[in-house]
């Protein structure tokens, strides 16, 4: 609803977007399943239901008399279910969590007829008012500088950072976030193109609780994010840096994924904060290193079929204009990358077809789809690739703008293209000379007549 309200504020018309009608049964089924995975459900027996209806009819606690009717049968069913569980499990102690002290009492004493119901079981039933009391009852508080140091170390761990980065990759908006572009200007962005690079800036408000052998922490964490983003037209807008503040629940267990309890909107980093800017420079170097590694992989790791494609494809497409030729080179060289950062970026863009869904990308996807066939081909692979490329070229819209993805391209001399152009000029000159001779011959024939 918050996003729709923001959209209404900036649009000069009323948006037609609306929430779908609430499916109550689907909603209830979902939360029954969620709570069923956490808690053991005590089923309400037939005997409990009968006693609850009788208690409601008599308007006795935990039921009561309303304005013109009795009510509280469900509270009575809960109460009798607890008592039945205690009777059937004599070695169990029950902690009953409710803030309804008016109907159930506060647990220090029980009014009539609750005192008669609980007689002999009082020592095995504890009433707790809220979740804070549950935490205090079953955990040991961990606080102080030791807790802050432990939380800082855990949040800097690769597993926690990876979990937060994956959550950050899902950030998107209809109204735009503010971030810092490659320069010092603040720019608007709308979503990440891929999972951003991330570094922890600060940790505050750390609280911890020990539960048996595990320690669980909650803390406010500020993260610096840097990565490729898209604009309102869902086109690549370049690299963006922003600060993201979250409240995180995490554990000392290595197999536990951090849970983000509260999220703020990303905001531009403070350019006057030298420590933040130093971390940002480190992230930029990391991204530059990834690009350099991709370039080395592109130039060095070529299998024979991939080398065949990169060497033979441009000459076979010499008659195409420069934009189409560069696109074909990009597609052919992209097949060389087996599992590098540039390949990951290409897969991300292909998966999000809505970001850039022009004819150029369709051709690149078609080339990628046939890369396996290219590698497996042993009989004239260059000819087969050229035939596929020629069949696809008719669909290209060369006038369309081709986005620069940041994968380096090594251009090759298109000597074949120059030769074709020269041959065309020679054919044109021959045709002009032949036409002049034909005209002279016709004039000679007229004179003879």
N, C-alpha and C positions, 0 to 999 in steps of 0.2 A: 504494500500500500504506500510505503514511503516513496518508492520509485515512481509510482503513478502520480502521486501528488507533486513531485518535482517536475515531472513531465508536463502536467497541467500548468504549472507556474511559467514555463518558458514557451509553451505553444500558444499561438494566437487563436486557436480553435480548441474545441473540446475533443480530446482523444477518444477514439471508439473502443480502445482496449478496456477490458473488464475481466474480473475474476470469474472463474467457472463456478457454478452452483456447488455448495458444499454437499458432498456425499457423506452423510453422517456415519453410515455403517462402515464405509471404507476407512473413515477416520478412526472409528472405534477399533476396528480390526487391527489397524496398524499399531496403535498404542497398546492393545492387548498383547500383541506379539512382542513388542519392545519390552514391556514390563515382564512378560512371561519368561524372557531370556535372563532377566535379572533376579526376579523374585519367584519364590514358590507360592503358588496360589492355593489358598485353603478353600475348598469347595463348600458351599452352603448346603447342609444336609436337610432332608425333609423335616426332621425333628426341630432343627433350628428355625426353619421357616414358620412352623406352627407356633412355637413359643414367641417368636417375634410378632406375629399377628395378634396373639393374645395380649402381649404387653402393649402394643399400639392401641388395641381396643379399650384397654383399661387406662390409657394415657399415663402410664407409669414409666419412670426413667429406665432406659435412656429415651423412650418416647415421651410425648407431651401432648397437652391439649392445645389445639390451635384456636382460631377465632370461632369457627363453627364446626370443627371436626378434629379428630385425633390425627397425629402425624408422628413420624419418627420410626416407622417400621424397619427401614433399612439400617438405621443406627442400632436398633435392637438386634437385627440379624448379625451385624458385625460383632456386637458384644457377646452374643451367645455362641458365635463361631469361635471366638477367642477362648471362652470358657470350655467349650467342647474339645478344642485342641489341647488345652492344659490337662483335661481329664484323661484324654487318650494317650498323652505323652508325659508321663509323670517325671521323666528325667530332664525335661526341657524348661527353660526359662524364657518367657515371652516379654518383648519390649513393644509396647503398644504406643504408636506415634499418632497423636491427635491434639489439635489446639482447641477442641470443643470441650473445655473443662466444665462448661455449664451443664452438659448432659451426661458426661462420663466421669466427672470430678477431676481433681488435679493429681490423684494417686496417693495423696497423704491420708485421706479418709474417704469413705464411700457412703453416700446417703442411701436411705431406704428407697427401693428394694435392692439396690446394687450391692449393699453390704451382705445381704442374705445370699445373693448369687455367688459372690466371690469368697464366701466363708471357707477357710481351709486352704485357699489357693493364693492368698495375698502375697506371700513371700516369693512366689514364682511369677509375679506380674509387676512390671515397671512401666509407668506411663511417662512418656516424653512429649514435650510440647511442640518441638519443631526440629528441623534438620540440624541446626547448630548443636542442640543437645545430643543428637545421635552421634555427631562427629566427636563431641567431647567425651561421650560414653565409650566409644569403641576405638579411639585413636589416641596417639600421644603427640602433642604439639611439638613441632620442630621449628625453631625461630633463631634470630640473631645472625651474626656475621657468617657463621658456619653454614646456615641455610642459604644465605645469599650467595656465598661462594659456590656451594653445591649446585644451586639453581643456574648460576652463570655458566658453570662447566657443562651442565646437561644441555642447556639451550644452544651452546656452541658446538655440540656434538653433531657429526654428519647426519645421523638418523633424524634428529629433531629438525635440523635445518632443511633436510629434504622434505619432511612432512609439511613444514610451513611453506616452503617453496611451491609444493603441489597445491596447497590451499590458495596461495597467492595467484597461481596461474588461472584460477577460476574467477578472479575479479573482473567485473564488467559493469557497465552503466549505460543508461540511455541519455544521461545529461552531461557526462564527461567528468573525468578526474583531472586534477592539476598536477603537473609533474615538471621536472627540469629537463629540458632538451639537451642536445650535445653541447650547446653553448651555455649562456647564463640566463637565457630567456625562459619564462614559464610557458609551457605548452599544454594544451588539452589532449587527453588520450582517453580511449573508451574500453580497451581490453588489451591483454597481452597476446602477442602472436605466438609465443612459446613460453615455457616455464622460465621465469626471470632468475638471474643470479641474485643471491641474497647474503647479507651479512648482518649480524646482531649489533645494534648500536648501544642499547642500555637495557637494564633489568631493574625494576622497582617493585615495591609492595609484595615482597616474597613471603608466603606462608606455606608451611609444610606440615604434614601429618604422617606419622608412622603407623602403618596398618600391618601387623605381624612383621614380616621381614622386608616389606616394601615401604618406600617413602614417596608420597604424592605431594607435588607442589602446585601452587597457583601463583602466577606472577604476571605483572604487566611488562611486556617486551616491546621494544621499538626496533623495527627492522628497516634496513636500507635495501630497496629493490632496484635492479637495473636490468633492462632487457628491451627487446623489440616490441613495440606497441602498434596498435592500429588507431586510425582516426574515425570520425563520425561516418565516413563513407566506407568503412571497413577496408581501407587501403593502408599499406605500411606507412607509418609516419616517422620511423627512425627509432633511435634508442631513447628511452625515458628513464629518469631516476626519480624515485619517490620514497617517502618515509611512511611506514605502515605500523600503527600501534595496535597491539592485540593483548587480550588476556588469555593466558595459556594454562592448561592443566596438563601436567606431564609427570612421569614416574621415573624412578631409578632403574626400572626394568628395561633392558635393551629392546625387548620385543614389543613394547607399548608405543603406539603412535600418539603424538601429542594431540590434544583436543583444544580447538580454539573456542573459548567461551564467549568472547565479545570481540567485535571487530570495529575499528574506526575506518573512515574513508582515507585512502592514501592522500598525502599532501606533499608539496615540493620540499626538498631538503633545504635547510638554512645554509646559504652560501657563506655566511659569516662564521659558521661552526667549523673550525679548522679540522677537528678530529673527524667530523662527518665527511668533509671534503677529501681528507686523506683516504678514508675507507672507500669513497666513491672512485678515487683514482685507482685504487687497487682493483676494484671491480671492473673498471674499464680495461686495465691491463690484462685481467683474466679473460675478458671477452676477446681482446685483441689476440691473446695467445691461442684461444680456440680457433679464431679465423686463420692464424698463421699455420696451426696444425692442419687445418682443413686444406690449406693451399699446398702444404708439403705432401699430404696424402693424395691430393689431386694430381700432382705432377709426378710422384714417385711410385705410387701403388697402382699400376695398370696391369691388368691381366691381358693376355693376347687378344681375346675377343673385344675387350673394352678399348685397347689400343687401336684395333682395327676400326672400331667405330669412330674414335676421335680423329684418326688419320684420314679415313676415306670419306667420311660423311660430308665435310665442307666442300671438297672438290665436286662431289656428285650434286651438290645444291648450288653450284656456281651461278646459275641463271637467276637465283632469287635475289631480292634486294638485301641490303646490309642488315636490316632489322631481323628478317627471317633467318639469315645466315647465323647471326649471333645467338638467336634462340635455339637453333639446331645444335650449335656448338655447346651451349649451356646444357642442353638435354643430354647430349652424348657424353660429355665429361662428367655430368652428375652420376652416370651409371658406374663410374670408376669408384666412387666413395662407397665402401662396404658398410661401415657403421660409425662414421665420424660425426662431429657436430654439425657440419654442413648438411649431411644426409638427414640428420634428425630434424633440422630446420625445414628441409624440403618435404619430409614426411608430414610435419606439422601443418605446413601450408596446404599440402594436398588433402589432408584430412579435413581442414576447414575450408572447403570449396567456396563457401559463401564470401570469404574474404576477398579472393581475387578469382573470379570465375570467367575469365575472358577466353578467347580462342587460343591465345598463346599458351595458357596453362593447360587447356585441353590437349594441345599437341604434346606438351611436356609429359603429361600423364600417359598419353598413348605411347610415347617413346619409352617411358619407364616400364610400362606394361609389357613391352616387347623386348626388354633388355635380356630376359631369360632366353628368349628365342635366339637373340643375337649371340649370346655366349655358347649356346648349344649347337649353333650352325657350323657345319664343317664344309659345306659345299656352297661356294660363292656367297659368304655372309655379307660382303659389301654391297653386292647387287640386291640381295633381299632387303637390306636396310634402306637402300636408296629407293626401291620400289614402294616401301611402306611410307617413307618420308614424302615421296612425290604424290602419293594418294592423299596424304593429309594436308599438303600445302594449299590445296584449293580452299580449305576451310579457314585459312588464316586471315585475320583482319590486320594488315600491316599498319594501318593508320592508328590502331589502338595503342595506347601507351603501355609499354612493358615495364613492370615494376622491377627495380634493382634489388635483388635479394641479398646481395653481399657475398655471393660465391665468386671468387676470382675466375676470370676467363682468359685463357691464353689464345690469342687470335693467331690464325695461320694465314700465310699468303694465299690469296685466291687467284692463283695464276690461271686456273682454268677459266675463271670468270673473265679475266682480261682478254684471254685468247678468243673467247666467244664474242666479246664486243668488237675486237679487231676484225674477226671473220665477217661479222655483220656489216661493218663499214665497207669492207672490200666487196661484198655482195651488192651493197647499195651502189657503189661506184660502177661496177660492171653493168648493173641494170640501167643506170643513166646513160652509159656509153652506147649500149645496145639500142636504147630508145632513139638516140641521136642518129645512129646509122639507119634505123628504119625510116625516120622522117626524111633523110636525104634520099634514100632509095625511092620513096613515094614521089618526091619532087622530080627525080630523074625520069620516072615513068611518065609523069604528066608532060614533061617537055618532049619526050619521044612521040607521044600522041599528037 
